[in-house]
Amino acid sequence: MIIGLLATAGDTTRVVFTYHADQGLSSVSVAGTFNNWTNGANKLTMQPDGRTWSTAFNVAYGRVSYKFILNGNQWIVDPVAKNEGDGNGNINSIRLVLPPDYAKPASPRDGILAESAILHSQAAPYLNYDRGKLTLRLRIRPDDAESISLQLAGKALPMQIDGGNELYETYSIQLPWNRKADLSYGFKLQDGRKTFWYGSTGISNEPVPFELKKSFKPFEVPSWVEKSIIYQIFPDRFANGDKSNDPKDVMPWDGKPTFSNRFGGDVAGVRQHLGYLKDLGVSTLYFNPVFRAPSNHRYDASDFKQVDPEFGTNAEFGELTKEAKADGMGTVMDFAFNHSAVDFAPFMDIRKNGPASSFKDWYFIKSYPVEVKENPPYVGWFNSPYMPKLNVMNPDTHRYLIGLADFWKKTAPGLEGMRLDAANEVDDQFWKDLRPTAKSVDPNMWILGEVWGDGSHWLGGNMWDSVMNYPFRNACIGFFAEGKTKPSEFTRSLLANYNSYAPQVSRNMMNLLSSHDTERFYTLCHGDGSLAKLAATVQFTWAGAPSIYYGEEIGMDGGRDPDNRRGMVWAKATSDNDMLSYYRKLTSARNASSALQSGDPVVLKTNDDNGTLAYARTLQGDSAVVAINRSAESHSVSFSLSDSILVSAAKKNGFIDIISGRRYPSNRSLSVPLEPHQAAILLPATGRFVKLANARVTTNAKARSSVSNVSLLFRRNS
């Protein structure tokens, strides 16, 4: 994960890619994170020996993943590079692209700084205002300076490291600020006997301060998100409630998913199970695309303004969002602005009228006639002939797509968020234009981008509010599912991910373990439910909004796409399902605790020898403590508590473990005994939490009105 990497025009260097073939090849290209994994975008040239292929082009500094593509279709890793998994079953080659001034080893006392690494900007996450506090960050090369201090009002205030990786580390400081006065500030970097000043003009011998005006507009995200629990629904596979709109070739509900078959999930099916979702304690329903489309995933829209008839009608979907909203559940819709189906009306017009079409600039046409075929005469998503890429900055296309925010808010009144598919492949200016439009439609509209790595580039306050937090998932895979990382490494990953963004951004991250694009986490745990529960415990207690992929709460398994998109197994959604009971404990605890929803994370203890860890969440007089035992043996997790954790309620009543019901005294030091693969969630032992810990969790998958008293007491009122 690249910490705080905000791309600028100069953040690239020329990189050579070379492949040595042991056979004759017709073509070699390289694809990776630097070109959105586009086949053929960067072709290698064969050298005179007939076996060596190479190319060179500019690549942004940082950690890049890539593969070579032989003869246009054989994807292979670089045989001479470091290779690693991407968390989704793929193995990729890895290269660290370093700036030229990294040629010599870093030293904190040599009087030399790698100036290309030094960065502070007056945008999140480098400058941020949240909950009455101002955070200032400076990025440098790791181990390159002896000390760094903030220069403010004639004082030198020491800064501390808060994150880093192979390329950069960041120093930060947090200060109270009432926003009633302008501020002048700069940074002092001590490197051995030499002092450097960094300010508004960059590195200099004398301080040239940054100016921060009291009129500064903070980066604000919707406050409801951090308090929410998200439930992701793949529309065709959640529930079939209306047989009359089934496709002709509908599959049996327990059939084997393929890339093309349909199961008949619809609006009526979701509506019939709103009681189950409300009972589960979720507060946001995230729907994969519902638009009319030729595919079962519907990311290739034939009409962006019509619900697929096999799912329902616009009116029916609108009523569903209203009904869900009345039950305390908002709706997030999925939008693929990057591409459409080939039967979308504008593309059909191009196919019919060629260069005379008034829609020819809606796409990136290479040549005419436009035919749907392999290696199409137009740009397609991943070169797919069935998903032509939209020219989102063409004025008419831009106007149509931007207008969808207003259209769907009026059509589906319960709409509270927009998930943006393939979002890193869309022009930044489009997102900069979408944000004010979406916020004018609803100031609390949540804008969630899909990006699988670091999202800093889009999370400076002018594009998105959040991203799908795949780095969080990767950390959980390494620690819980695979057991390849140690507790200290796991918590460092969580903190590095958290510190990559402004705190309010990290609190509204979509923390997922599974999605429609990944193997289900239960499967990655090889069916070990105890490990899946541990990961879910962290998901529901760490900073960010937990997202349940449909069926995850009942222990559904599933391999890589399309196997991860099986029909929801409603027969498992019963009161004797241990996994479901555990999830209901988690949802009830999170909905009851402001600390678990919005608290700042603090790591209390890690023990790499016995596989245990503990952390806390703290928030203005409220706190929660989480202890985890990943090992296959019983251990006690011992740690000390600060005043911010030992809040007044805990001092008076001690703590209670929501999972086991065990009570703990209000001591400065606690020791939590845990069985193998067991977790504890300690909350102040006040009446509501004692009631929660002792509550018998029940569920009824079909009953519309079966809502747990515990869930109702503490759910978000949106």
Salt bridges, closest charged atoms under 4 A:
GLU84 OE2 - ARG63 NH1 2.86
ASP130 OD2 - ARG507 NH1 2.94
ASP162 OD2 - ARG137 NE 2.66
GLU166 OE2 - ARG63 NE 3.04
ASP182 OD2 - LYS213 NZ 3.88
GLU226 OE1 - ARG507 NE 2.95
ASP236 OD2 - ARG237 NE 2.82
ASP279 OD1 - ARG584 NH1 3.32
ASP308 OD2 - ARG262 NH1 3.53
ASP308 OD2 - ARG298 NE 3.16
GLU310 OE1 - ARG262 NH1 2.94
GLU319 OE2 - LYS322 NZ 3.44
GLU323 OE1 - ARG271 NE 2.60
GLU323 OE2 - ARG704 NH2 3.14
ASP327 OD1 - LYS278 NZ 3.26
ASP327 OD2 - ARG704 NH2 2.75
ASP334 OD1 - ARG419 NH1 3.05
ASP361 OD2 - LYS360 NZ 3.75
GLU371 OE1 - LYS373 NZ 3.95
ASP396 OD1 - ARG399 NH1 2.84
ASP406 OD2 - LYS410 NZ 3.03
GLU416 OE2 - LYS325 NZ 2.11
GLU416 OE1 - ARG716 NH2 3.96
ASP421 OD2 - HIS339 NE2 3.94
ASP421 OD1 - ARG419 NH1 3.05
ASP428 OD2 - HIS457 NE2 2.50
ASP433 OD2 - HIS398 NE2 2.78
ASP442 OD2 - LYS409 NZ 3.47
GLU450 OE2 - ARG419 NH2 3.44
ASP465 OD1 - ARG435 NH2 2.86
ASP465 OD2 - LYS439 NZ 2.85
GLU482 OE1 - LYS484 NZ 3.94
ASP517 OD2 - HIS516 NE2 3.19
ASP517 OD1 - ARG565 NH2 3.52
ASP528 OD2 - HIS677 ND1 3.93
ASP557 OD1 - ARG566 NH1 2.72
ASP561 OD2 - ARG565 NH2 3.23
ASP563 OD2 - ARG566 NH2 2.80
ASP578 OD2 - LYS533 NZ 2.10
ASP600 OD1 - ARG131 NH2 2.92
ASP643 OD1 - ARG668 NH2 2.47
